[in-house]
Amino acid sequence: MRQTIAIDCMGADHGPLPLISGAVEYLRNPQNTGTSVVLVGDEPLIREYLKGLGVNGNLSLSVENASEVVDMRVAATEGLKKKDSSMAVAVRMHKEGLVDAVISAGNTGAVMANAVLTLGRLQGVSRPAIAAAMPNRLERWTLLLDVGANVDVKPDHILQFAQMGVSYAEDILKIQSPRVGLLSIGEESVKGNELTASSHELLARGKNMTFVGNVEGRDILEGTCDVVVCDGFIGNIILKFAESMKGFLESRIHKQISSNPFSKAGAILMGPFLRRMRRVFDYSEYGGAPLLGINGNCIISHGKSSAKAINNAVKIAVEMIRTDAKGHIERRIAGNQQEIIG
């Protein structure tokens, strides 16, 4: 089965080159011969970059022109007005069956709005959610959702986030029987606000997932559970804080190393360890955050994504297609609704 991925090349913080380079790197790997990529955006500019990268029609790569760009700073509603933007064209191609997935490092709100309005929600899904994989102490991933799609939610939305997260963790992160935790200010079920108390009650009644109860922020990195659910307001704050850790640690380590000759000598010996630590907190290692609950496959990458990040985002998109991740989510949501009705 061949997969075709559309990449929105315009609107990212560093321009189209990192996205184009990431796609080219992925396709140049002989193990990825079953994938095609469509680069969407300013066609003359994209072709100029491809020429600079030495691409001369020898890859499964094509270009789709789009005349407009959605700026990072505009509201999602403004972005929707640009019908020929690169993200709008890419999502429409997915809707029309020309591609199997979409990757964008552009305006998150606009990407999400385009995906929801054009592709629609999966049957039974009330609120799509953005999921982010975060490293934990067990050298695995903890999936956190929602990280920004929904600021105001209800307990039944939290329950659906859990169902979608479990399905994705099984399919993409390859975790058997993922454990679900509800983010709160304490482990006791009575801790938290009205939303967490009501959500805890709903999650505890779930029969097709392993709910471990309330978890705290520290449990994300500890690996206490595999899926952590919360509203998008809190989730986005945690995500942005986590993204800042790599720069903070690098800055502090550099300062310590520069302080005296003994530190510099120690740093040389610890070089392999320090490089591994950098990779742990490097978002490019994962590539992007899937928008779960839509009737399609959409990966939202960081605005500052490197070629490496886009390369990894394509890998995620391909795996979502191969495992029928959205189909599994839809069936799990349907099964949960039948349990509630029954």
C-alpha positions in Angstrom: 0.0 0.0 0.0 1.4 3.4 -1.1 1.0 6.5 1.1 0.9 10.0 -0.1 1.6 12.9 2.3 0.9 16.6 1.7 3.2 19.0 3.4 2.1 22.6 3.9 5.4 24.4 3.1 4.4 28.0 3.8 3.9 29.9 7.0 6.5 28.2 9.3 8.9 30.4 11.3 12.0 29.5 9.2 10.3 29.4 5.8 9.9 26.5 3.5 13.4 25.1 3.3 13.4 23.0 6.5 10.1 21.4 5.5 11.3 20.7 1.9 14.6 19.4 3.2 12.8 17.1 5.7 10.7 15.6 3.0 13.7 15.1 0.7 15.6 13.4 3.5 12.7 11.0 4.2 12.3 10.1 0.5 16.1 9.6 0.0 16.0 6.8 2.6 15.7 3.5 0.5 13.5 2.1 3.2 10.7 4.6 2.4 10.0 3.7 -1.2 6.3 3.2 -0.5 5.7 6.9 0.3 5.1 9.9 -2.0 5.1 13.5 -0.9 3.3 16.5 -2.3 4.9 19.9 -1.4 2.2 22.6 -1.2 2.9 26.3 -1.6 4.7 28.8 -3.8 5.6 26.5 -6.7 8.5 28.5 -8.2 10.0 29.0 -4.8 9.7 25.4 -3.8 11.2 24.2 -7.1 14.1 26.6 -6.6 14.8 25.0 -3.2 14.5 21.5 -4.7 17.0 22.4 -7.3 19.4 23.6 -4.6 19.0 20.3 -2.8 19.9 18.4 -6.0 16.4 17.0 -6.6 15.9 16.4 -10.3 12.8 14.2 -10.6 14.5 11.2 -9.0 12.2 11.1 -6.0 8.5 10.4 -5.5 7.9 14.1 -5.1 5.5 16.6 -6.6 4.6 20.2 -6.1 1.1 21.7 -5.8 0.9 25.5 -6.1 -0.9 27.6 -3.6 -1.0 31.4 -4.0 -1.7 32.5 -0.3 0.1 32.1 3.0 -1.5 32.2 6.5 0.6 34.2 8.8 1.5 32.9 12.2 0.1 35.9 14.0 -3.4 36.0 12.5 -6.5 34.6 14.2 -7.8 31.2 13.0 -10.9 32.9 11.5 -8.7 35.2 9.4 -6.7 32.2 8.2 -9.9 30.4 7.1 -10.6 33.3 4.7 -7.6 32.4 2.6 -9.1 29.7 0.5 -5.9 29.2 -1.6 -3.5 29.1 1.3 -1.0 26.3 1.3 -2.7 24.7 4.4 -6.2 25.0 2.9 -5.1 23.5 -0.4 -3.3 20.6 1.4 -6.3 19.8 3.6 -8.7 20.0 0.6 -6.4 17.5 -1.2 -6.8 15.2 1.7 -10.6 15.6 1.6 -10.7 14.8 -2.1 -8.6 11.6 -1.5 -5.6 12.9 -3.4 -3.4 12.5 -0.3 -3.7 10.3 2.8 -2.3 12.8 5.4 -1.4 16.4 5.9 1.6 17.9 7.8 1.8 21.6 8.6 4.1 23.7 10.7 2.0 26.8 10.2 -0.5 28.6 12.3 -1.9 26.0 14.7 -5.3 27.5 15.1 -5.8 27.9 11.4 -4.6 24.3 10.7 -7.0 23.0 13.2 -9.9 25.1 11.9 -9.2 24.0 8.3 -9.0 20.4 9.3 -12.2 20.4 11.3 -14.3 22.3 8.8 -13.0 20.6 5.7 -12.5 17.0 6.9 -15.1 17.0 9.7 -15.0 15.1 12.9 -15.1 11.3 13.3 -18.5 9.9 14.1 -19.2 10.3 17.8 -16.3 12.7 18.5 -17.4 15.9 20.1 -14.1 17.7 20.3 -10.9 16.9 18.4 -7.7 17.1 20.5 -4.1 17.7 19.9 -1.8 15.1 21.4 1.8 15.5 22.3 4.3 12.8 23.1 6.6 13.7 26.0 9.7 11.7 27.2 9.6 10.0 30.6 12.1 8.4 33.0 11.3 4.9 31.7 12.7 5.9 28.2 9.2 5.7 26.8 6.6 8.3 25.8 3.8 9.8 27.9 1.0 11.0 25.6 -0.5 14.3 26.8 -3.8 15.6 25.5 -5.4 18.0 24.9 -2.5 20.5 24.4 -4.3 23.4 22.9 -7.3 22.6 20.8 -10.0 23.1 23.5 -9.7 25.6 26.3 -13.2 25.0 27.8 -14.2 21.4 28.1 -16.7 19.1 29.8 -16.2 15.8 31.5 -17.4 13.8 28.5 -14.8 15.6 26.4 -12.1 14.5 28.8 -13.4 10.9 28.5 -13.2 11.1 24.7 -9.6 12.5 25.0 -8.7 9.4 27.0 -10.3 7.1 24.5 -8.5 8.7 21.6 -5.2 8.8 23.5 -5.4 5.1 24.4 -6.1 4.2 20.8 -3.2 6.3 19.5 -0.8 5.0 22.2 -1.6 1.5 21.1 -1.2 2.1 17.4 1.6 4.6 17.1 3.6 4.4 20.4 3.1 0.6 20.5 2.1 0.5 24.2 0.0 -2.4 25.2 -3.0 -1.6 27.6 -2.0 2.0 28.1 -2.6 3.4 31.6 -4.6 6.6 31.7 -4.2 9.4 34.3 -6.3 12.5 34.9 -4.1 15.6 35.5 -5.0 17.2 38.8 -3.4 18.9 41.8 -3.3 15.8 43.9 -3.7 12.0 43.6 -6.8 11.8 45.7 -10.1 11.7 43.7 -11.5 14.6 45.7 -8.6 16.9 44.7 -9.1 19.4 41.9 -11.9 21.5 40.6 -15.4 20.5 39.4 -14.2 19.5 36.0 -11.6 17.0 37.4 -14.0 15.6 40.0 -16.7 14.9 37.4 -14.2 13.7 34.9 -12.6 11.3 37.4 -16.1 9.8 38.1 -16.7 9.3 34.4 -13.2 7.8 33.7 -13.5 5.4 36.6 -16.6 3.9 35.0 -14.8 3.3 31.7 -14.6 -0.5 30.9 -12.3 -0.5 27.9 -9.3 1.3 29.3 -7.0 1.2 32.4 -7.6 4.3 34.5 -5.1 4.8 37.3 -6.8 7.8 38.8 -5.5 11.4 39.3 -1.9 12.2 38.5 0.2 15.3 39.1 2.4 17.2 36.8 5.6 15.4 37.9 4.0 12.0 36.9 4.3 13.0 33.2 8.1 12.7 33.3 8.0 9.9 35.8 6.1 7.6 33.5 3.4 6.8 36.1 1.0 6.4 33.3 1.0 6.3 29.5 -1.8 8.8 28.6 -2.5 11.9 30.6 -5.7 13.9 29.9 -6.5 17.5 30.7 -8.2 20.6 29.1 -6.3 22.4 26.4 -5.5 25.4 28.5 -3.5 23.5 31.0 -2.1 21.1 28.4 -0.7 23.9 26.3 1.0 25.5 29.3 2.7 22.2 30.1 3.7 21.7 26.5 5.3 25.2 26.2 7.1 24.8 29.5 8.5 21.4 28.3 9.7 22.9 25.1 11.6 25.5 27.0 13.6 22.9 29.0 16.0 22.0 26.2 17.2 25.6 25.8 17.3 26.2 29.6 19.4 23.0 30.2 21.8 23.8 27.3 22.3 27.3 28.7 23.0 26.2 32.2 25.4 23.4 31.1 27.3 25.8 28.8 27.6 28.3 31.7 29.0 25.6 34.0 31.4 24.2 31.4 32.8 27.7 30.7 33.4 28.4 34.4 36.7 26.5 34.8 39.1 24.2 33.0 38.1 21.2 35.1 34.4 21.5 34.0 35.6 21.7 30.4 37.5 18.5 30.8 34.6 16.8 32.5 32.3 17.9 29.6 34.5 16.2 27.1 34.2 12.9 29.0 30.5 13.4 29.4 30.0 14.3 25.8 27.9 11.2 24.8 25.7 11.6 27.9 25.1 15.3 27.2 24.2 14.6 23.6 21.7 12.0 24.7 20.2 14.5 27.2 19.7 17.0 24.4 17.8 14.5 22.3 15.5 13.6 25.2 14.1 17.2 25.3 14.3 17.9 21.5 10.8 18.1 20.0 12.3 17.3 16.6 12.8 13.7 17.8 9.0 13.2 17.7 8.2 15.5 14.8 4.7 16.8 15.5 1.5 16.5 17.4 -1.4 14.6 15.7 -4.9 16.2 15.7 -7.0 13.3 16.9 -10.7 13.0 16.3 -10.9 14.4 12.8 -11.9 12.3 9.7 -8.4 12.3 8.4 -4.7 12.3 9.3 -3.2 15.6 10.3 0.1 16.3 12.0 0.7 19.8 13.5 4.5 20.4 13.7 6.3 23.1 15.6 6.7 26.5 13.8 10.4 26.2 14.2 10.6 22.7 12.9 13.9 21.5 11.5 14.3 19.1 8.6 14.8 16.3 11.2 11.4 17.2 12.7 9.6 17.1 9.4 11.3 13.8 8.5 10.0 12.3 11.8 6.5 13.9 11.2 6.3 12.1 7.9 7.1 8.8 9.7 4.2 9.4 12.2 1.8 10.3 9.3 2.8 7.1 7.5 2.3 5.0 10.6 -1.1 6.6 11.3 -2.2 5.6 7.7 -0.8 2.0 8.0 -2.4 1.3 11.3 -5.7 3.0 10.5 -5.4 5.1 13.6 -8.5 7.2 12.9 -10.6 4.1 12.2 -9.5 2.6 15.6 -10.4 5.8 17.4 -13.8 5.9 15.8 -14.6 2.3 16.7 -13.4 2.9 20.3 -15.5 6.0 20.7 -18.5 4.1 19.3 -17.9 1.2 21.7 -17.7 3.6 24.7 -21.0 5.3 23.7 -22.7 1.9 23.5 -21.4 1.0 27.0 -22.8 4.3 28.4 -26.2 3.8 26.7 -26.2 0.1 27.9 
